[in-house]
Amino acid sequence: MTKRNKIIYWIATVWLALGMTSTGIVQLIQMKEEVDMMTLLGYPIYLLTLLGIWKILGVIAILLPKLPLLKEWAYAGFFFAMSGAVYSHIAVGDKAISLFGPVLLLILTFVSWYFRPANKKTNS
């Protein structure tokens, strides 16, 4: 792995971890804005707790050494959660600005996954 790729990986992964942790905490504590957004999107409020727990566990999985299969599941979960968020906002006709966070986290998920070191990949 080149030094450039390692730097790209760690920058994307740290930002991804910070973004997922912060949104996970906000969902776990069921901040009013988050509850309002889930209501607007038509989802039950209890889904916030589930998403918050999954995000925090996913962050732990991608930051732990080894466990490549678990990392693949975490990246897949991040992809499904963020692409689902993008689709949900589009489906209800939200303003384009509401797509910024989920799209950014989606891009960071892909960049972190793509540039991950060989020891964090599953064997094909």
C-alpha positions as a Python dict, from the first residue, in 0.01 Angstrom:
ca = {
    (1, 'M'): (0, 0, 0),
    (2, 'T'): (146, 335, -101),
    (3, 'K'): (183, 617, 145),
    (4, 'R'): (-71, 823, -55),
    (5, 'N'): (-332, 545, -37),
    (6, 'K'): (-271, 499, 335),
    (7, 'I'): (-326, 871, 395),
    (8, 'I'): (-645, 870, 184),
    (9, 'Y'): (-769, 563, 373),
    (10, 'W'): (-709, 710, 718),
    (11, 'I'): (-853, 1054, 637),
    (12, 'A'): (-1170, 898, 491),
    (13, 'T'): (-1197, 643, 772),
    (14, 'V'): (-1153, 895, 1053),
    (15, 'W'): (-1412, 1130, 899),
    (16, 'L'): (-1646, 838, 838),
    (17, 'A'): (-1604, 721, 1197),
    (18, 'L'): (-1667, 1072, 1333),
    (19, 'G'): (-1974, 1119, 1113),
    (20, 'M'): (-2127, 783, 1194),
    (21, 'T'): (-2051, 815, 1566),
    (22, 'S'): (-2200, 1163, 1592),
    (23, 'T'): (-2514, 1074, 1398),
    (24, 'G'): (-2541, 747, 1592),
    (25, 'I'): (-2529, 932, 1924),
    (26, 'V'): (-2786, 1187, 1803),
    (27, 'Q'): (-3012, 900, 1703),
    (28, 'L'): (-2962, 716, 2032),
    (29, 'I'): (-3051, 1019, 2243),
    (30, 'Q'): (-3342, 1090, 2006),
    (31, 'M'): (-3269, 1457, 1962),
    (32, 'K'): (-3580, 1656, 1870),
    (33, 'E'): (-3453, 1743, 1521),
    (34, 'E'): (-3380, 1377, 1452),
    (35, 'V'): (-3725, 1272, 1574),
    (36, 'D'): (-3885, 1541, 1356),
    (37, 'M'): (-3688, 1422, 1053),
    (38, 'M'): (-3787, 1058, 1105),
    (39, 'T'): (-4150, 1164, 1138),
    (40, 'L'): (-4125, 1367, 816),
    (41, 'L'): (-3971, 1067, 638),
    (42, 'G'): (-4253, 845, 765),
    (43, 'Y'): (-4040, 609, 975),
    (44, 'P'): (-4120, 491, 1329),
    (45, 'I'): (-3920, 662, 1602),
    (46, 'Y'): (-3791, 334, 1746),
    (47, 'L'): (-3583, 297, 1429),
    (48, 'L'): (-3357, 574, 1562),
    (49, 'T'): (-3232, 351, 1843),
    (50, 'L'): (-3162, 63, 1606),
    (51, 'L'): (-2977, 284, 1356),
    (52, 'G'): (-2776, 451, 1634),
    (53, 'I'): (-2663, 119, 1779),
    (54, 'W'): (-2574, -22, 1436),
    (55, 'K'): (-2373, 288, 1344),
    (56, 'I'): (-2169, 280, 1664),
    (57, 'L'): (-2105, -94, 1632),
    (58, 'G'): (-2009, -39, 1266),
    (59, 'V'): (-1756, 227, 1363),
    (60, 'I'): (-1602, -9, 1618),
    (61, 'A'): (-1583, -282, 1351),
    (62, 'I'): (-1405, -67, 1093),
    (63, 'L'): (-1156, 68, 1346),
    (64, 'L'): (-1065, -265, 1507),
    (65, 'P'): (-762, -442, 1364),
    (66, 'K'): (-823, -767, 1173),
    (67, 'L'): (-1181, -904, 1143),
    (68, 'P'): (-1207, -837, 766),
    (69, 'L'): (-1544, -1008, 723),
    (70, 'L'): (-1697, -800, 1002),
    (71, 'K'): (-1557, -486, 835),
    (72, 'E'): (-1724, -583, 505),
    (73, 'W'): (-2057, -613, 686),
    (74, 'A'): (-2004, -275, 854),
    (75, 'Y'): (-1923, -105, 524),
    (76, 'A'): (-2227, -271, 365),
    (77, 'G'): (-2445, -152, 653),
    (78, 'F'): (-2316, 203, 618),
    (79, 'F'): (-2384, 189, 244),
    (80, 'F'): (-2741, 64, 290),
    (81, 'A'): (-2817, 314, 569),
    (82, 'M'): (-2682, 615, 379),
    (83, 'S'): (-2822, 522, 38),
    (84, 'G'): (-3156, 459, 211),
    (85, 'A'): (-3135, 803, 373),
    (86, 'V'): (-3066, 966, 35),
    (87, 'Y'): (-3357, 784, -126),
    (88, 'S'): (-3590, 866, 163),
    (89, 'H'): (-3514, 1238, 146),
    (90, 'I'): (-3567, 1239, -231),
    (91, 'A'): (-3891, 1039, -199),
    (92, 'V'): (-4050, 1294, 35),
    (93, 'G'): (-3931, 1589, -172),
    (94, 'D'): (-3684, 1730, 81),
    (95, 'K'): (-3458, 2016, -21),
    (96, 'A'): (-3126, 1925, -182),
    (97, 'I'): (-2934, 2045, 126),
    (98, 'S'): (-3082, 1754, 325),
    (99, 'L'): (-2886, 1518, 99),
    (100, 'F'): (-2547, 1666, 190),
    (101, 'G'): (-2484, 1461, 508),
    (102, 'P'): (-2594, 1122, 376),
    (103, 'V'): (-2416, 1171, 41),
    (104, 'L'): (-2095, 1278, 216),
    (105, 'L'): (-2107, 973, 445),
    (106, 'L'): (-2182, 753, 142),
    (107, 'I'): (-1873, 888, -38),
    (108, 'L'): (-1657, 847, 274),
    (109, 'T'): (-1784, 488, 310),
    (110, 'F'): (-1683, 407, -47),
    (111, 'V'): (-1342, 581, -23),
    (112, 'S'): (-1259, 414, 310),
    (113, 'W'): (-1367, 74, 178),
    (114, 'Y'): (-1180, 114, -154),
    (115, 'F'): (-852, 228, 0),
    (116, 'R'): (-850, -8, 300),
    (117, 'P'): (-522, -197, 350),
    (118, 'A'): (-488, -558, 233),
    (119, 'N'): (-498, -694, 589),
    (120, 'K'): (-847, -541, 627),
    (121, 'K'): (-984, -709, 314),
    (122, 'T'): (-1148, -1048, 288),
    (123, 'N'): (-973, -1306, 73),
    (124, 'S'): (-1152, -1361, -257),
}
